[in-house]
Amino acid sequence: MKTASRLTDPRRHVLLAIALWTSTAVAAAPRVTLEGVLERLDSPRGVCVVLGLPEAGRAGFVTELARQSELLIYFQSPEADEVAAVRGAAEGAGLLGTRVFADRGAFSSIQLADNVAGTVVVSPTARGATGNDHLRVLHPGGRAILGELSIVKPFPDDTDSWSHPFHGPDNNPQSTDRRARAPYLTQFLAEPMFCPMPEVSVAAGGRVFRAFGHIAHKANQNAMLNTLICANAYNGVILWKRPLREGFMIHRNSMIATPDTLFLADDEACRRIDPRTGEERGRIAVDESVTDGPVWKWMALEKGVLYALIGAREFEIATRPSRRRGLGHWPWGVWAGHDYSDPRKNFGSGRTLVAIDEATGKTLWTHREEAYLDSRGVCMKNGRIYYYSPEKFLACLDARTAEVLWRRSDEELLRAIGPNGRAQHYVTGYATTSYIKCSDDYLFFAGPQRSRMVVVRASDGELAWQKPHGNLQIVLRPDGVYAAGPRQTGQVLAYASGDEISKLPTRRACTRATGSIDSVFFRTTGGTVRVDTATNTAQHIAPMRPPCQDGVIISDGNLYWGPWMCGCQLSLYGHICLTSAGSFDRRPGIDDSRLERGHAGPVERFDVRPGDWPAYRGDRRCSGVTTVAIPPRVRREWSFEIPSSAMPTAPVAAGDAVFIGDRNGVVRALDARGEERWKHFTGGAIYFPPVIADGRVFVGSADGRVHALEAASGRHLWSFRVGPAERRIHVYGKLISTWPVAGGVVAHDGVVYAAAGIAHYDGTHVVALDAATGAVKWYNDTSGALSSKVNSGISLQGNLRIEGNELRFDGGGVYKTARYDLETGKCLNTPHEGVTSRFQTAFYPYYPEYSQFLSLDHTFPDGTTLEYEASYEGSRHSPLALLSKELVEPKDGKPGDDRTRRRVSDRARPAGPERRRIWQVPGGRYNSLIVAPGAVLAAGQRLPGNEVREGEDTGEDRQPAFLAAIDLEDGSDIWRIDLPAPAVRGGTAVDHQGRIVASLRDGRVLCFTADE
């Protein structure tokens, strides 16, 4: 086979074995058993593919496999009845869309991204399955199970590990991985989304290890306090967790990863952790009589020998949980111990270097200094350990013999290096960060604590050159020293002289720089700068910025951004992985494979009456306005509960029916009594509700498709794949398309509009389809790279709506609103050529807790305005208020109580004339608001005590939920009823009869009617 000829010998061997099995007559193929699969799982967690049913009609195989493991299971078959059976069984077991995902597709092409699955189970009936595709979707170390045959995919030989916190013992954060090349595609978005400070990460053998520290600044970080996690490096699934010792400050070089062992040192010993299970396999300790104490300060591994700086106990630290809501923001400051005031107790301060045989734990040698060494100033390369005692000396030790090769304490050198600065500031960075790196020929002093960049010869410790600015994040590459700095200090420098070779973009504040084989990454003002080292041009990865302490780490062919702890404007939060796109074609054009046709007959009539609610928030503009009067009193008419309590979409209501989707991928029609009239399965989660038009139901799904159904019966009419390929990835516990139709759809004049994508670098695809046939009217696949200069563009970050002659949705951190001509599909946004993000988003499909509140700004014909504003992540709120038409001058230039507050999302709004509040309702947080004649229908959560100061952060989410009709005349309640759970975002509807429907976060849908 042509493909096999390019493979390494191990992979060719695997392909031959698979070919032998698949060439066997199906009747003679060994039976696939549940017990056999479970026995051969390397881990009970991960992603498993099942191709076809092992036995005809036995859909329970898939659900039982899910029940007896913790796997995410993707089932694929070309047989529609098999897919339907698996979906039905999974829904009945409460597993559909959470643990089991099923879709139709040929066995020859598994609809997953490369290197996602840990297991592929091939049923004897899976005709046409190919060994090439098994290997493609299996990650290295993954296993194909073909009857009694079990084949493991080998690890490639052209990837690298991030074995030490700074990549290697030299502290140079530069990877040699030959696969992690631009351009990129999303490989996974995974939990944890948020984490405390500090954070230390290493990776090896297809696993990423992250140690989280002791300081939480928001409540969403508490779960990871003092926790070590191991995540699969290819799909992001957390394989195990274990607690870390409290009181030990983890931000140091004391964790090392190899494919076989994770070395984790603390204030007791160095623990050998089994990377597969997280279990401790033993400890390495050194006699305290020669080390001042048991605390491991620094650690490195080279050629089977473990080197360490070990010493006395340090400043005690205390775990600090938080009760504050929201995302990020934390108080910079010098906490206990971070001022490095006492070398006897400083973090990482010690006097004894040791060498230990890694295999036996035997101490090979010890070397003691009388002065205290600073572990932030220790690094190692080529059998030499370089170490620094602040303001006393710099020395070099032979790692084989413990002989001091040179020691320098001359005044010129020490004056150049200078005293340690205070650091611990958002511009400089973290006091605990290492400030020394080495190459074959030089030592480099730079970092948060340094006032100057100082370069020393590695051969003898002689001062080579220095620069006046020391707050630089350095990456040492063959073509020069990449020094990312604040303001205009970033440069590429020559090794021997320090002369400037070229400029670098400004580094924004604290995050460290890292390098891949073709790139250098660091933080910009919003997002990540990628410096293309071949052209020295800056490109922009807009949705996320490098994590505070780690930066972007590179291992196993991929790039990793860690979970979030700060408060910067981002579009994506979590443990995020990008992989090389290679030759993937983001713009393959339109062909017949995208459109799947169903029922071709005439569509049964289905009337949408004036006053109905046929689209999200009522109409194509998402106005949230109805012409139907809210009843003066209401009672609950019916309640419907979605199986397994899946979160529903907001409801739509038309023709005496209610339509909802849910995050398990099911569309339902409920009749006037709240009973299920019909349901239809899609292949992925549904985040926004269907649209009803022309007798049809249109819905967008995370399977990447727009689905058209007959409104009266639920019959499948057609579906259209919006993205360029069938490529599922792991996204926060679900297997969804890389190009999900996550913002819903809108319909207008016989045309359905949809957009698909997660992030601009994957490509953003926007389409207009004929509502009757699914035929393409126009297609835009270019706006993900709107700026060719910085390779940045629009990301799908909001629900679709039509305003005038434009299709619009929130476009991410760079483009607040994405705009497309409704007739042609041309993107109307002006390309932004900078490497900056300016806007904050928390997109509801991925972060429902942080984008559940719905702002309102509605102006009435008389000029008064109904206003409520929630910050993007939901931690700050203004009161619901009716504002006068007239402006009121502030007294003494200071805002008064009778005028509108500064908008919660506008920190820089200047003082000036504002609008008087006619009335306001304090203390509420609103998930949904509908403006009706004489009233506003409000679904929200009232704070304990019914009062809250504007913008106040109230801690944990314990507010009782309510549904209320509020009189527009004076802001008083017409009626108010308690809800058993909060409404989903925009989760209320009013139909032509005045029936009120509310979708709740706990999976219930409630209907209220007039109480006569």
FENNOR-V244745 format. One record per backbone hydrogen bond with DSSP energy under -1.0 kcal/mol. NH is the residue of the N-H (numbers start at 0). CO is the residue of the C=O. If there is no record, write none. Layout:
nh=<NH	NH>
co=<CO	CO>
This chain:
nh=<4	5	6	11	12	13	14	15	16	17	18	19	20	21	22	23	27	28	36	37	38	40	47	48	49	50	51	57	58	60	61	63	64	65	66	67	68	69	71	72	73	74	75	76	82	83	84	85	86	87	88	89	90	91	92	93	94	95	96	97	98	99	100	102	104	108	111	112	114	115	116	117	118	119	120	121	122	125	126	128	133	134	135	136	137	138	140	141	142	143	144	145	148	150	152	161	163	166	167	170	173	174	177	180	184	186	187	188	189	194	196	199	201	202	203	206	207	208	209	210	211	212	214	215	218	220	221	223	224	225	226	227	228	229	230	231	232	235	238	239	241	243	247	251	253	255	256	257	261	262	263	264	265	269	270	271	272	273	277	280	283	289	291	294	295	296	297	298	299	301	304	305	306	307	308	309	310	314	319	337	339	344	345	348	349	352	353	354	355	356	357	360	363	364	366	368	372	373	374	376	377	378	379	380	383	384	385	386	388	391	392	393	394	395	396	397	398	401	404	405	407	413	414	415	416	417	420	423	424	428	432	434	436	437	438	442	443	444	445	446	449	452	453	454	455	456	457	460	463	464	466	471	472	474	476	479	480	481	482	483	488	490	491	492	493	497	500	501	503	506	507	513	514	515	519	520	521	523	525	527	528	529	530	531	532	535	538	539	540	550	552	554	555	557	558	559	560	563	570	571	574	575	576	577	578	580	583	593	595	597	598	611	612	617	621	623	625	634	636	637	639	641	644	645	648	651	652	653	656	657	658	659	662	664	666	667	668	669	670	673	676	677	679	681	685	690	691	692	695	696	697	698	700	701	703	705	706	707	708	709	710	713	716	717	718	719	720	721	727	728	730	731	733	735	736	737	740	741	745	747	750	751	752	753	755	756	761	764	765	766	767	768	769	770	773	776	777	779	784	786	790	791	793	794	796	799	800	801	802	805	806	807	808	810	817	819	820	821	824	827	836	837	838	840	845	846	849	853	855	857	859	862	864	865	866	867	870	873	877	879	880	881	882	883	887	893	898	899	905	913	916	917	918	920	924	926	927	929	930	931	934	935	936	937	938	939	940	941	942	945	950	951	957	961	962	963	964	965	966	967	970	973	974	976	978	983	985	986	988	990	993	995	996	997	998	999	1000	1002	1004	1005	1006	1007	1008	1010>
co=<0	2	3	7	8	9	10	11	12	13	14	15	16	17	18	20	24	25	32	33	34	37	71	118	73	120	75	54	56	57	58	59	60	61	62	63	65	43	45	98	47	100	49	102	78	79	80	81	82	83	84	85	86	87	88	90	89	89	99	94	94	94	72	74	76	105	109	727	135	136	136	46	46	142	48	144	50	122	124	125	129	130	131	132	133	116	152	138	117	150	119	148	145	143	141	202	166	163	165	167	171	514	157	178	578	576	576	729	574	563	214	210	208	161	206	203	230	201	228	199	226	197	196	319	323	217	218	220	221	212	223	241	209	239	207	236	205	231	229	229	227	225	244	249	251	262	162	260	272	255	270	253	268	283	263	281	261	278	273	271	269	286	287	310	265	308	308	252	306	304	301	355	299	353	297	351	294	344	213	334	336	341	341	345	372	366	307	364	305	361	303	356	354	354	352	350	349	387	347	373	374	385	168	383	380	396	378	394	392	388	388	407	386	405	384	402	382	397	395	395	393	409	410	411	412	413	448	428	428	424	429	375	443	169	441	455	436	453	434	469	446	466	444	464	442	461	440	456	454	454	452	469	483	481	479	476	492	474	490	472	485	482	501	480	498	493	491	491	489	484	522	520	172	518	530	513	528	526	523	540	521	538	519	536	517	531	529	789	527	546	559	557	159	554	577	552	575	192	542	542	189	560	187	558	184	182	580	590	718	716	715	608	652	614	618	616	930	1008	1006	1006	1004	1002	641	642	660	658	612	656	653	669	651	667	646	661	679	659	677	657	674	670	668	668	666	664	661	697	613	695	692	708	690	706	704	684	700	719	698	717	696	714	694	709	707	707	595	705	593	703	110	735	733	188	730	728	701	726	700	739	752	750	747	768	745	766	764	739	758	755	779	753	777	751	774	749	769	767	767	765	781	791	786	786	782	810	809	742	807	619	805	802	819	800	817	815	808	806	825	804	820	818	524	812	812	569	842	842	846	925	867	865	863	859	882	857	880	855	875	870	868	920	866	918	864	915	913	890	895	914	902	887	897	881	881	879	940	938	938	936	623	934	931	965	929	963	927	961	924	959	922	942	876	948	955	939	976	937	974	935	971	933	966	964	964	962	960	998	926	983	996	994	990	1007	988	1005	986	1003	981	999	639	997	637	995	634	632>
